[in-house]
Amino acid sequence: MTSQVEIGTLLDRDPAIRAGRPKIASTGVTVIRVAGWRKMGLAAEEIATQYGHLSLAQVHVALAYYHANPQEIEADLTDEEAFAEGIAQCEFKS
């Protein structure tokens, strides 16, 4: 007999982790991270295989959240890219 999982329990937010961004429950993996991997061309199955602590169900739920809330996640991706560029510029000045 297979136990059922309520998909609503697979994502959560914690203000103390990743600035409260939506993430896969019991992990530090954010929806924006999964969306970023998908945008890099990885299929959901590849993400689950490459990051073995994630199940395929978790990856699909994160992608479903992304598709249901694209403006939120795209804004987070833009913010993260800008932050990374700022750090890179600081490193080159040193």
N, C-alpha and C positions, 0 to 999 in steps of 0.2 A: 504494500500500500504506500503510495506516495503522499507526502505531506504537502499541503497547499501553502503557498506564500501569497500574502496580500501585497500586490505590487506597490501600494502606497507606503509600505514599510521599507522599501529599498532605497529611498532617498531621504535625506534629512538636511537640516541646517544647524550649525552651532556657531554662535557669534565668536567663540574662542578659536575656531578652526577655519582657516581660509576666508577670513573676514565675513563669515556668515553666508558665503555663497552656497548654493545647492550642491550637495555632494552625495556620493554613494554611501549609504549608511554603514557605519562601523569601519570606514576607511577615511583617508584624507583625500581621496580622488574626487575632484570636482567635475561637475557637468561640463564646465568649460574645457577641462583637460580632455575629456572623452570627445567632445565636439572638435577640439583642435586635432586630435589624432585622426578623427574621421575626415576632416578637411585635408589632412596630409595624404589621404588616400587609403588609409587602413580600413578594412571591412570590420564589422562588429566581431566576427569570429576571430580575426587576426588580433584585435585589441584584447579580447578575452584570453587568447592563447599567449600573446606576448607578455601580458600582465597577468600572470597565472593566479593571482589572488582575487581577480575579478571573474565573476561568472558571466556567461553570455546574457542571462536575464538582467543582471546589473547594468551591463553595457547598453542593452536595448532600452532599459528604463531611462538611463541618462540621455540617450539619443531622443527618446520620446519627449522628455522634458525640454530638450533643446528645440525640437520641432514645434512644441506647443508654446514656447516662450522665446522665439528667436531674437526679438529686440533686446531682451534682458541679457541673454547669453552673448550676443554679438557685441553689446556694449561692454560686457566684462572682458571679452577677448580683446577688444580695442584697448581698454585700460591696461590689460596685462602686457600687450605688445608695446605700448608707450612706456610703461615702467621698465621693461627689458631694454628698450632702446636707450632710455635715460641712464641705466646702469652701464650699458656698453659704452656710451659716450664718456662717462666718468672714468672708466678703465683706460680708455685711450688717452685721456688727458694726463694720467699719472706718469 
